Amino acid sequence: MTSPRQSFVRAEPDARRQSLVAACARCLANLGPSGTSVRTICTEAGVSPGLLRHYFSGIDALICETYRWTGAQVAAALDAAVAQADQTPRARLLAYLTASFRPPIASPDLLATWLAFWSLTKTDAAIAAVHAEIYRDYREGLETLIAAVDSKARDHRLTAVALTALIDGLWLELSLGSAPFTPAEAALLAERWLDTLLG
């Protein structure tokens, strides 16, 4: 007796490529950079190692693309928070700042992936370039929102740098899961720091 022929559904190329990116992010979060390899990524994605080389020049290129994708996910969450806020300049700015204190940005998985990227910035020039690009875009978005609140014509670069440092620190503590403050308290600190910086 012959068995019915099993049917396979081929994933679209973009979907297969994206599955490798998502698998890379999970591997970096769970295994760190030292445990992330072509084999572990492809096993996580459920594909053969040859497929990775079909879509990317190598693991370094995939990690760079994964960092860009992760940064885009964060940017999308920030944009969504701003879009959902009351549309006054101050409310939009506070929404941008405080979105980092709740999911999907305040997340142990995202933190683990982000720490892996950070650790690679010192040894991989391409990763360092992506890192600089992501943080530049974040600060430029922040500067635009600050300028809408502060009518004085001045350079808001250092204000954005200071706020970014505060937000990163509070986000890190909240994502670790044992912060001695709540997301609401983090938002209050961000608001107070903003008012201090803007005078």
Backbone as a chain_set.jsonl record, in Angstrom:
{"seq": "MTSPRQSFVRAEPDARRQSLVAACARCLANLGPSGTSVRTICTEAGVSPGLLRHYFSGIDALICETYRWTGAQVAAALDAAVAQADQTPRARLLAYLTASFRPPIASPDLLATWLAFWSLTKTDAAIAAVHAEIYRDYREGLETLIAAVDSKARDHRLTAVALTALIDGLWLELSLGSAPFTPAEAALLAERWLDTLLG", "coords": {"N": [[0.849, -1.183, 0.0], [0.598, 2.154, -0.86], [1.675, 5.194, 0.597], [-0.04, 8.295, 1.11], [1.096, 11.053, -0.75], [3.209, 13.382, 0.8], [2.549, 16.779, 1.215], [4.346, 19.761, 0.675], [4.774, 23.097, 1.661], [6.247, 25.717, 0.232], [8.076, 28.333, 1.665], [7.83, 31.809, 1.03], [10.524, 33.677, -0.468], [11.174, 36.121, 0.96], [9.997, 35.579, 3.408], [11.452, 33.367, 4.267], [13.98, 34.496, 4.478], [13.451, 36.376, 6.479], [12.83, 34.631, 8.552], [15.321, 33.654, 9.216], [16.537, 35.954, 10.202], [14.937, 36.477, 12.479], [15.449, 34.122, 13.889], [18.172, 34.406, 14.353], [18.136, 36.6, 16.11], [16.873, 35.377, 18.319], [18.772, 33.422, 18.952], [20.993, 34.999, 19.642], [19.947, 36.226, 21.92], [19.499, 34.021, 23.606], [21.872, 32.494, 23.593], [24.014, 34.167, 23.393], [26.692, 36.057, 21.755], [28.936, 34.353, 21.454], [27.874, 31.81, 21.377], [26.346, 31.782, 19.164], [26.01, 30.654, 15.987], [26.35, 29.701, 12.492], [25.242, 27.156, 12.355], [23.669, 26.983, 14.763], [21.835, 29.037, 14.352], [20.543, 28.241, 11.977], [19.474, 25.805, 12.777], [17.681, 26.731, 14.707], [15.991, 28.179, 13.045], [15.031, 26.159, 11.501], [16.087, 25.359, 9.04], [18.381, 24.466, 6.373], [21.969, 24.869, 6.64], [23.013, 25.894, 4.248], [21.072, 27.593, 3.301], [21.283, 29.956, 4.705], [23.597, 31.06, 3.653], [22.693, 31.516, 1.162], [21.048, 33.734, 1.352], [22.529, 35.604, 2.781], [25.831, 37.019, 2.995], [27.317, 35.883, 4.94], [27.585, 34.961, 8.438], [28.162, 37.311, 9.83], [27.038, 39.337, 8.261], [24.364, 38.622, 8.518], [23.967, 39.049, 11.27], [24.312, 41.824, 11.378], [22.097, 42.619, 9.835], [20.111, 41.647, 11.489], [20.426, 43.275, 13.707], [19.692, 45.741, 12.578], [17.002, 45.133, 11.971], [15.985, 44.633, 14.541], [16.355, 47.147, 15.669], [14.573, 48.55, 14.04], [12.174, 47.437, 14.894], [11.998, 48.454, 17.471], [11.913, 51.199, 16.864], [9.458, 51.288, 15.53], [7.713, 50.702, 17.623], [8.11, 52.952, 19.22], [7.181, 54.965, 17.474], [4.51, 54.181, 17.292], [3.67, 54.627, 19.911], [3.883, 57.412, 20.065], [2.023, 58.14, 18.12], [-0.333, 57.302, 19.331], [-0.565, 58.95, 21.475], [-1.833, 61.91, 23.162], [-2.03, 64.646, 20.982], [-0.444, 66.913, 21.569], [2.635, 68.769, 21.621], [4.235, 68.269, 23.942], [3.06, 65.961, 25.079], [3.491, 64.13, 23.024], [6.293, 64.015, 23.018], [6.796, 63.001, 25.62], [5.553, 60.53, 25.339], [7.235, 59.283, 23.506], [9.573, 59.12, 25.026], [8.775, 57.53, 27.229], [7.849, 55.141, 26.216], [9.745, 53.188, 26.246], [9.576, 51.977, 28.673], [7.772, 49.958, 28.861], [6.396, 46.852, 27.55], [6.51, 46.443, 23.966], [9.19, 47.114, 24.27], [10.438, 47.241, 26.841], [11.631, 44.464, 27.771], [12.798, 41.281, 28.704], [13.834, 39.526, 26.743], [14.371, 41.212, 24.545], [16.253, 42.853, 25.762], [18.351, 41.004, 26.238], [19.081, 40.352, 23.603], [19.838, 42.889, 22.7], [22.012, 43.436, 24.395], [23.817, 41.591, 23.429], [24.312, 42.653, 20.886], [25.471, 45.101, 21.66], [27.817, 44.156, 22.858], [29.247, 43.352, 20.664], [29.926, 45.64, 19.322], [32.44, 46.662, 19.852], [34.229, 45.007, 18.637], [33.513, 44.54, 16.034], [33.381, 46.305, 13.197], [31.299, 46.75, 11.372], [28.988, 46.142, 12.829], [29.255, 48.117, 14.766], [28.839, 50.348, 13.167], [26.144, 50.018, 12.456], [25.016, 50.201, 14.987], [25.66, 52.897, 15.619], [24.11, 54.145, 13.678], [21.459, 53.418, 14.421], [21.227, 54.591, 16.971], [21.718, 57.263, 16.308], [19.463, 57.832, 14.728], [17.471, 57.514, 16.672], [18.127, 59.584, 18.495], [17.9, 61.811, 16.797], [15.158, 61.768, 16.228], [14.25, 62.259, 18.793], [15.345, 64.824, 19.261], [13.877, 66.325, 17.409], [11.306, 66.171, 18.493], [11.776, 67.399, 20.96], [12.432, 69.996, 20.123], [9.96, 70.835, 19.212], [8.634, 71.22, 21.571], [10.191, 73.013, 23.024], [10.385, 76.269, 22.421], [12.509, 77.966, 22.112], [15.171, 78.859, 20.027], [17.597, 76.733, 19.868], [20.386, 74.484, 20.197], [19.541, 71.177, 20.536], [20.918, 68.884, 20.92], [22.593, 67.95, 23.105], [20.719, 67.832, 25.118], [19.104, 65.774, 24.15], [21.0, 63.702, 24.213], [21.458, 63.491, 26.984], [18.882, 62.774, 27.9], [18.588, 60.347, 26.544], [20.55, 58.796, 27.802], [19.464, 58.618, 30.391], [17.017, 57.304, 29.844], [17.945, 54.876, 28.738], [19.233, 53.76, 30.988], [17.1, 53.451, 32.859], [15.413, 51.799, 31.341], [17.039, 49.531, 31.11], [17.149, 48.601, 33.796], [14.384, 48.068, 34.228], [13.93, 46.103, 32.295], [15.521, 44.044, 33.186], [13.997, 43.072, 35.192], [13.952, 43.371, 37.964], [13.731, 45.904, 38.985], [13.984, 48.667, 41.264], [11.823, 50.333, 41.098], [8.747, 51.381, 39.555], [7.276, 51.139, 36.212], [5.685, 53.44, 35.942], [6.853, 55.167, 37.783], [9.336, 55.428, 36.602], [8.584, 56.817, 34.314], [7.773, 59.197, 35.504], [10.223, 60.109, 36.511], [11.566, 60.542, 34.101], [10.028, 62.623, 33.059], [10.475, 64.633, 34.976], [13.243, 64.992, 34.657], [13.317, 65.872, 32.061], [11.985, 68.36, 32.326], [13.823, 69.659, 33.953], [16.088, 69.787, 32.306], [15.145, 71.35, 30.214], [14.626, 73.627, 31.524]], "CA": [[0.0, 0.0, 0.0], [1.404, 3.37, -0.921], [1.191, 6.262, 1.482], [-0.326, 9.522, 0.374], [2.261, 11.921, -0.896], [3.182, 14.511, 1.71], [2.686, 18.046, 0.497], [5.173, 20.768, 1.331], [4.499, 24.463, 1.246], [7.493, 26.489, 0.246], [7.951, 29.7, 2.158], [8.288, 32.843, 0.11], [11.909, 34.057, -0.147], [11.243, 37.125, 2.013], [9.636, 34.934, 4.664], [12.591, 32.539, 4.676], [15.035, 35.418, 4.912], [13.03, 36.938, 7.762], [12.906, 33.589, 9.577], [16.721, 33.602, 9.63], [16.775, 37.138, 11.027], [14.286, 36.256, 13.774], [16.183, 33.043, 14.558], [19.433, 35.001, 14.803], [17.824, 37.395, 17.307], [16.621, 34.456, 19.429], [20.048, 32.797, 19.318], [21.8, 35.998, 20.356], [19.348, 36.413, 23.242], [19.599, 32.81, 24.43], [23.203, 31.888, 23.591], [25.05, 35.187, 23.325], [27.45, 36.03, 20.506], [29.869, 33.218, 21.358], [27.128, 30.58, 21.105], [25.557, 31.969, 17.948], [26.77, 30.211, 14.814], [25.505, 29.346, 11.354], [24.506, 25.935, 12.708], [22.621, 27.227, 15.765], [20.79, 29.882, 13.741], [19.769, 27.452, 11.008], [18.688, 24.847, 13.557], [16.576, 27.502, 15.295], [15.066, 28.553, 11.965], [14.528, 24.945, 10.854], [16.528, 25.333, 7.642], [19.737, 23.949, 6.195], [22.974, 25.943, 6.684], [23.21, 26.491, 2.934], [20.091, 28.65, 3.049], [21.805, 31.21, 5.259], [24.56, 31.615, 2.701], [21.935, 31.937, -0.022], [20.471, 35.049, 1.598], [23.495, 36.505, 3.402], [27.207, 36.672, 2.657], [27.849, 35.117, 6.064], [26.906, 35.212, 9.719], [28.335, 38.719, 10.212], [26.023, 40.106, 7.534], [23.073, 38.305, 9.129], [23.887, 39.732, 12.566], [24.071, 43.244, 11.078], [20.706, 42.747, 9.411], [19.292, 41.392, 12.677], [20.49, 44.492, 14.525], [18.84, 46.729, 11.9], [15.615, 44.712, 12.139], [15.627, 44.85, 15.947], [16.225, 48.596, 15.812], [13.334, 48.957, 13.365], [11.063, 47.034, 15.761], [11.95, 49.441, 18.552], [11.449, 52.458, 16.269], [8.028, 51.153, 15.249], [7.012, 50.801, 18.907], [8.175, 54.363, 19.605], [6.271, 55.699, 16.59], [3.139, 53.831, 17.674], [3.376, 55.315, 21.176], [3.685, 58.837, 19.748], [0.769, 58.256, 17.366], [-1.46, 57.055, 20.232], [-0.578, 59.961, 22.538], [-2.472, 63.189, 22.887], [-1.17, 65.226, 19.963], [0.29, 68.118, 21.952], [4.065, 68.492, 21.528], [4.763, 67.691, 25.192], [2.553, 64.59, 25.217], [4.196, 63.309, 22.028], [7.663, 63.822, 23.504], [6.767, 62.089, 26.764], [5.216, 59.194, 24.836], [8.471, 58.77, 22.896], [10.505, 58.795, 26.103], [8.305, 56.523, 28.179], [7.515, 53.871, 25.554], [10.794, 52.219, 26.573], [9.35, 51.419, 30.006], [6.759, 48.899, 28.815], [6.542, 46.001, 26.35], [7.504, 45.414, 23.664], [10.581, 47.548, 24.426], [10.901, 46.734, 28.136], [11.467, 43.021, 27.609], [14.051, 40.548, 28.952], [14.362, 38.976, 25.488], [14.963, 42.302, 23.778], [17.467, 43.259, 26.476], [19.402, 40.016, 25.985], [19.533, 40.538, 22.221], [20.508, 44.191, 22.618], [23.319, 43.312, 25.053], [24.691, 40.868, 22.487], [24.741, 43.632, 19.882], [26.394, 46.045, 22.305], [29.114, 43.509, 23.091], [29.926, 43.199, 19.377], [30.286, 46.933, 18.728], [33.864, 46.929, 20.06], [35.069, 44.095, 17.845], [33.011, 44.416, 14.665], [33.143, 47.663, 12.684], [29.991, 46.818, 10.717], [27.993, 46.217, 13.912], [29.415, 49.446, 15.356], [28.204, 51.3, 12.25], [24.689, 49.865, 12.614], [24.722, 50.759, 16.314], [25.692, 54.352, 15.501], [22.959, 54.527, 12.844], [20.231, 53.267, 15.209], [21.192, 55.596, 18.03], [21.591, 58.563, 15.661], [18.055, 57.988, 14.353], [16.696, 57.706, 17.906], [18.389, 60.924, 19.024], [17.338, 62.807, 15.877], [13.719, 61.786, 16.493], [14.078, 62.916, 20.087], [15.631, 66.25, 19.082], [12.739, 66.932, 16.7], [10.201, 66.289, 19.454], [12.176, 68.412, 21.956], [12.33, 71.309, 19.477], [8.544, 71.195, 19.129], [8.22, 71.632, 22.919], [11.003, 74.162, 23.433], [10.301, 77.235, 21.325], [13.757, 78.711, 21.96], [16.022, 78.333, 18.951], [18.88, 76.306, 20.4], [20.81, 73.123, 19.85], [18.976, 70.236, 21.507], [21.692, 67.639, 20.843], [23.021, 67.47, 24.427], [19.496, 67.461, 25.843], [18.737, 64.433, 23.667], [22.001, 62.757, 24.733], [21.197, 63.305, 28.419], [17.639, 62.009, 28.047], [18.852, 58.989, 26.075], [21.287, 58.102, 28.856], [18.516, 58.318, 31.464], [16.06, 56.306, 29.364], [18.646, 53.595, 28.631], [19.452, 53.212, 32.335], [15.815, 53.007, 33.425], [14.981, 50.657, 30.524], [17.858, 48.385, 31.481], [16.675, 48.103, 35.094], [13.042, 47.496, 34.081], [14.01, 44.884, 31.487], [16.118, 42.986, 34.011], [12.886, 42.486, 35.943], [14.042, 43.548, 39.417], [13.95, 47.329, 39.206], [13.409, 49.179, 42.515], [10.85, 51.365, 40.742], [7.739, 50.918, 38.6], [7.285, 51.89, 34.951], [5.09, 54.762, 36.156], [7.867, 55.992, 38.449], [10.344, 55.721, 35.577], [8.01, 57.872, 33.474], [7.814, 60.432, 36.286], [11.627, 60.549, 36.515], [11.866, 61.071, 32.767], [9.345, 63.919, 32.928], [11.187, 65.603, 35.822], [14.546, 65.24, 34.058], [13.028, 66.7, 30.882], [11.695, 69.722, 32.77], [15.075, 70.232, 34.442], [16.955, 70.073, 31.17], [14.573, 72.44, 29.416], [14.548, 74.825, 32.351]], "C": [[0.888, 1.237, 0.0], [0.801, 4.434, -0.015], [0.903, 7.503, 0.657], [0.913, 10.406, 0.34], [2.121, 13.135, 0.018], [3.367, 15.79, 0.914], [3.5, 19.027, 1.337], [4.801, 22.128, 0.779], [5.803, 25.226, 1.353], [7.204, 27.899, 0.763], [8.441, 30.655, 1.079], [9.706, 33.254, 0.505], [12.02, 35.086, 0.971], [10.931, 36.524, 3.374], [10.78, 34.066, 5.168], [13.736, 33.4, 5.183], [14.712, 35.986, 6.292], [13.103, 35.902, 8.872], [14.336, 33.439, 10.082], [17.058, 34.789, 10.532], [16.184, 36.942, 12.422], [14.999, 35.166, 14.567], [17.511, 33.555, 15.097], [19.209, 35.815, 16.076], [17.605, 36.489, 18.514], [17.917, 33.796, 19.899], [20.928, 33.766, 20.09], [21.269, 36.208, 21.772], [19.618, 35.224, 24.153], [21.016, 32.289, 24.601], [24.334, 32.903, 23.636], [25.826, 35.082, 22.028], [28.341, 34.802, 20.362], [29.154, 31.915, 21.027], [26.295, 30.647, 19.838], [26.423, 31.655, 16.737], [25.795, 29.952, 13.673], [24.637, 28.141, 11.722], [23.373, 26.219, 13.7], [21.48, 28.067, 15.184], [19.916, 29.048, 12.815], [18.94, 26.379, 11.703], [17.47, 25.535, 14.16], [15.528, 27.855, 14.25], [14.463, 27.345, 11.266], [14.881, 24.86, 9.388], [17.943, 24.772, 7.569], [20.73, 25.117, 6.206], [23.201, 26.625, 5.338], [22.254, 27.636, 2.658], [20.573, 29.986, 3.588], [22.742, 31.869, 4.253], [23.886, 32.024, 1.385], [21.436, 33.372, 0.134], [21.46, 36.074, 2.14], [24.902, 36.068, 3.036], [27.88, 35.869, 3.752], [27.136, 35.519, 7.333], [27.037, 36.667, 10.144], [27.287, 39.602, 9.534], [24.636, 39.856, 8.111], [22.919, 39.017, 10.469], [23.65, 41.229, 12.36], [22.615, 43.474, 10.691], [19.755, 42.545, 10.589], [19.287, 42.613, 13.593], [19.603, 45.574, 13.903], [17.355, 46.408, 12.116], [15.14, 44.962, 13.564], [15.456, 46.343, 16.216], [14.947, 49.121, 15.178], [12.105, 48.579, 14.19], [10.884, 48.035, 16.904], [11.413, 50.766, 18.016], [9.952, 52.422, 15.987], [7.208, 51.272, 16.536], [7.005, 52.245, 19.408], [7.196, 55.194, 18.777], [4.814, 55.432, 16.953], [2.741, 54.543, 18.964], [3.096, 56.788, 20.935], [2.348, 59.039, 19.035], [-0.453, 58.107, 18.274], [-1.588, 58.108, 21.333], [-1.47, 61.129, 22.155], [-1.524, 63.973, 21.993], [-0.619, 66.614, 20.293], [1.783, 67.789, 21.89], [4.643, 67.825, 22.776], [4.318, 66.238, 25.354], [3.255, 63.65, 24.24], [5.624, 63.006, 22.478], [7.698, 62.838, 24.666], [6.413, 60.668, 26.335], [6.451, 58.523, 24.236], [9.453, 58.316, 23.971], [10.048, 57.592, 26.917], [7.893, 55.195, 27.541], [8.536, 52.784, 25.895], [10.557, 51.519, 27.905], [8.274, 50.337, 30.041], [6.976, 48.06, 27.552], [5.972, 46.713, 25.132], [8.952, 45.837, 23.877], [11.157, 47.074, 25.747], [10.629, 45.23, 28.164], [12.8, 42.329, 27.886], [14.664, 39.989, 27.677], [15.028, 40.053, 24.643], [16.258, 42.768, 24.441], [18.614, 42.303, 26.17], [19.96, 40.148, 24.571], [20.328, 41.824, 22.097], [21.893, 44.132, 23.256], [24.308, 42.563, 24.163], [25.2, 41.821, 21.409], [25.768, 44.597, 20.474], [27.782, 45.433, 22.46], [29.925, 43.379, 21.802], [30.404, 44.526, 18.783], [31.772, 47.246, 18.862], [34.758, 46.09, 19.16], [34.662, 43.987, 16.383], [32.615, 45.797, 14.151], [31.767, 47.799, 12.032], [28.868, 46.92, 11.754], [28.06, 47.6, 14.562], [28.739, 50.506, 14.483], [26.687, 51.226, 12.355], [24.251, 50.465, 13.942], [24.652, 52.289, 16.247], [24.488, 54.868, 14.716], [21.659, 54.486, 13.642], [20.13, 54.358, 16.27], [21.102, 57.014, 17.463], [20.125, 58.825, 15.31], [17.184, 58.24, 15.572], [16.879, 59.134, 18.416], [17.829, 62.015, 18.112], [15.825, 62.914, 16.051], [13.414, 62.514, 17.788], [14.315, 64.42, 19.979], [14.474, 66.972, 18.393], [11.572, 67.159, 17.653], [10.509, 67.328, 20.531], [12.002, 69.807, 21.368], [10.882, 71.776, 19.372], [8.014, 71.689, 20.477], [8.907, 72.934, 23.321], [11.071, 75.163, 22.283], [11.583, 78.034, 21.132], [14.609, 78.059, 20.889], [17.388, 77.995, 19.53], [19.152, 74.866, 20.007], [20.317, 72.162, 20.93], [19.747, 68.914, 21.557], [22.048, 67.107, 22.234], [21.821, 67.113, 25.3], [19.061, 66.057, 25.44], [19.705, 63.378, 24.173], [21.723, 62.456, 26.2], [19.929, 62.474, 28.645], [17.833, 60.561, 27.605], [19.578, 58.179, 27.145], [20.358, 57.699, 30.008], [17.572, 57.189, 31.046], [16.718, 54.936, 29.275], [18.847, 52.951, 30.002], [18.177, 52.678, 32.962], [15.284, 51.792, 32.67], [15.736, 49.395, 30.908], [17.367, 47.767, 32.788], [15.299, 47.44, 34.973], [13.08, 46.182, 33.31], [14.647, 43.734, 32.239], [15.071, 42.332, 34.913], [12.952, 42.668, 37.448], [14.296, 45.008, 39.769], [13.316, 47.769, 40.526], [12.433, 50.328, 42.267], [9.9, 50.769, 39.716], [7.902, 51.649, 37.274], [6.705, 53.295, 35.107], [6.083, 55.701, 36.837], [8.997, 56.354, 37.479], [9.857, 56.854, 34.68], [8.047, 59.221, 34.2], [9.24, 60.991, 36.343], [12.01, 61.167, 35.168], [11.244, 62.45, 32.587], [10.07, 64.991, 33.744], [12.538, 65.984, 35.213], [14.374, 66.128, 32.818], [12.806, 68.138, 31.295], [12.954, 70.418, 33.277], [15.974, 70.647, 33.299], [16.457, 71.237, 30.328], [14.42, 73.733, 30.2], [13.143, 75.344, 32.483]], "O": [[1.828, 1.334, 0.79], [-0.418, 4.551, 0.116], [1.534, 7.732, -0.375], [1.671, 10.477, 1.308], [1.098, 13.82, 0.029], [4.235, 15.874, 0.045], [3.348, 19.1, 2.556], [4.546, 22.287, -0.415], [6.381, 25.358, 2.432], [6.242, 28.554, 0.362], [9.353, 30.338, 0.315], [10.06, 33.189, 1.682], [12.873, 34.947, 1.847], [11.528, 36.909, 4.379], [11.05, 34.033, 6.369], [14.379, 33.08, 6.183], [15.58, 36.068, 7.162], [13.404, 36.244, 10.016], [14.545, 33.129, 11.255], [17.785, 34.638, 11.514], [16.846, 37.208, 13.425], [15.139, 35.276, 15.785], [17.925, 33.169, 16.19], [20.001, 35.731, 17.015], [18.086, 36.784, 19.608], [18.134, 33.629, 21.099], [21.542, 33.388, 21.088], [22.047, 36.351, 22.715], [19.928, 35.396, 25.332], [21.339, 31.705, 25.635], [25.484, 32.544, 23.89], [25.646, 34.126, 21.274], [28.485, 34.269, 19.262], [29.759, 31.008, 20.456], [25.618, 29.683, 19.48], [27.438, 32.309, 16.495], [24.579, 29.979, 13.858], [23.44, 28.118, 11.433], [22.249, 25.755, 13.508], [20.31, 27.835, 15.486], [18.689, 29.139, 12.864], [17.829, 26.075, 11.27], [16.365, 24.994, 14.131], [14.329, 27.834, 14.527], [13.493, 27.481, 10.521], [14.1, 24.36, 8.578], [18.615, 24.623, 8.59], [20.375, 26.233, 5.825], [23.544, 27.806, 5.292], [22.565, 28.542, 1.885], [20.304, 31.031, 2.996], [22.686, 33.079, 4.032], [24.45, 32.784, 0.598], [21.405, 34.134, -0.833], [21.257, 37.278, 1.978], [25.146, 34.885, 2.794], [28.909, 35.238, 3.514], [26.2, 36.318, 7.31], [26.118, 37.21, 10.757], [26.721, 40.5, 10.158], [23.82, 40.775, 8.187], [21.844, 39.537, 10.769], [22.868, 41.835, 13.092], [21.979, 44.415, 11.166], [18.716, 43.198, 10.672], [18.26, 42.945, 14.186], [18.852, 46.246, 14.61], [16.556, 47.297, 12.407], [14.027, 45.444, 13.777], [14.523, 46.753, 16.908], [14.31, 50.03, 15.711], [11.11, 49.305, 14.194], [9.764, 48.408, 17.252], [10.555, 51.387, 18.643], [9.258, 53.418, 16.185], [6.134, 51.874, 16.536], [6.006, 52.708, 19.958], [6.469, 56.028, 19.317], [3.983, 56.34, 16.928], [1.609, 55.009, 19.096], [2.179, 57.353, 21.53], [1.628, 59.998, 19.315], [-1.492, 58.715, 18.018], [-2.596, 58.155, 22.039], [-1.816, 61.316, 20.989], [-0.317, 63.962, 22.231], [-0.357, 67.406, 19.387], [2.159, 66.634, 22.089], [5.458, 66.908, 22.666], [5.12, 65.382, 25.727], [3.575, 62.513, 24.585], [6.104, 61.881, 22.336], [8.538, 61.939, 24.693], [6.92, 59.704, 26.909], [6.676, 57.33, 24.44], [10.084, 57.266, 23.847], [10.857, 56.727, 27.255], [7.618, 54.229, 28.251], [8.221, 51.595, 25.838], [11.263, 50.566, 28.235], [7.906, 49.854, 31.112], [7.644, 48.491, 26.612], [5.042, 47.509, 25.263], [9.86, 45.027, 23.691], [12.271, 46.549, 25.772], [9.541, 44.787, 28.532], [13.829, 42.748, 27.357], [15.887, 39.977, 27.537], [16.109, 39.844, 24.092], [17.244, 43.044, 23.759], [19.726, 42.741, 25.875], [21.171, 40.065, 24.368], [21.379, 41.847, 21.457], [22.844, 44.706, 22.727], [25.499, 42.874, 24.152], [26.38, 41.798, 21.061], [26.802, 44.872, 19.865], [28.794, 46.094, 22.227], [31.153, 43.305, 21.846], [31.201, 44.533, 17.845], [32.312, 48.016, 18.067], [35.921, 46.431, 18.946], [35.389, 43.403, 15.579], [31.636, 46.384, 14.612], [31.139, 48.853, 12.131], [27.919, 47.685, 11.581], [27.024, 48.187, 14.874], [28.138, 51.449, 14.998], [26.014, 52.257, 12.344], [23.234, 51.155, 14.014], [23.709, 52.899, 16.751], [23.918, 55.905, 15.054], [20.846, 55.406, 13.555], [19.078, 54.972, 16.444], [20.473, 57.879, 18.073], [19.608, 59.913, 15.563], [16.273, 59.067, 15.533], [15.903, 59.813, 18.732], [17.336, 63.032, 18.599], [15.27, 64.013, 16.027], [12.455, 63.28, 17.879], [13.558, 65.206, 20.55], [14.135, 68.099, 18.756], [10.93, 68.209, 17.624], [9.616, 68.055, 20.967], [11.483, 70.702, 22.035], [10.608, 72.974, 19.436], [7.069, 72.476, 20.529], [8.284, 73.835, 23.883], [11.747, 74.918, 21.284], [11.744, 78.707, 20.114], [14.748, 76.836, 20.857], [18.241, 78.872, 19.668], [18.269, 74.14, 19.551], [20.645, 72.323, 22.106], [19.289, 67.944, 22.16], [21.825, 65.929, 22.513], [21.896, 66.201, 26.123], [18.693, 65.247, 26.29], [19.288, 62.275, 24.527], [21.751, 61.297, 26.614], [19.915, 61.576, 29.487], [17.295, 59.647, 28.23], [19.258, 57.012, 27.368], [20.448, 56.589, 30.532], [17.354, 56.24, 31.799], [16.126, 53.939, 29.686], [18.656, 51.746, 30.161], [18.167, 51.586, 33.53], [14.764, 50.858, 33.282], [15.147, 48.32, 31.019], [17.19, 46.552, 32.876], [15.071, 46.375, 35.548], [12.344, 45.25, 33.633], [14.349, 42.571, 31.964], [15.232, 41.19, 35.343], [12.081, 42.163, 38.156], [14.992, 45.308, 40.739], [12.232, 47.303, 40.875], [12.244, 51.189, 43.126], [10.217, 49.763, 39.081], [8.588, 52.669, 37.211], [7.183, 54.236, 34.474], [6.15, 56.886, 36.511], [9.543, 57.456, 37.535], [10.628, 57.746, 34.326], [8.316, 60.256, 33.59], [9.44, 62.201, 36.236], [12.694, 62.189, 35.114], [11.871, 63.345, 32.021], [10.26, 66.113, 33.276], [12.932, 67.149, 35.244], [15.185, 67.019, 32.563], [13.371, 69.049, 30.691], [13.136, 71.617, 33.063], [16.556, 71.732, 33.318], [17.248, 72.015, 29.794], [14.127, 74.789, 29.64], [12.918, 76.353, 33.153]]}, "num_chains": 1, "name": "protein.A"}
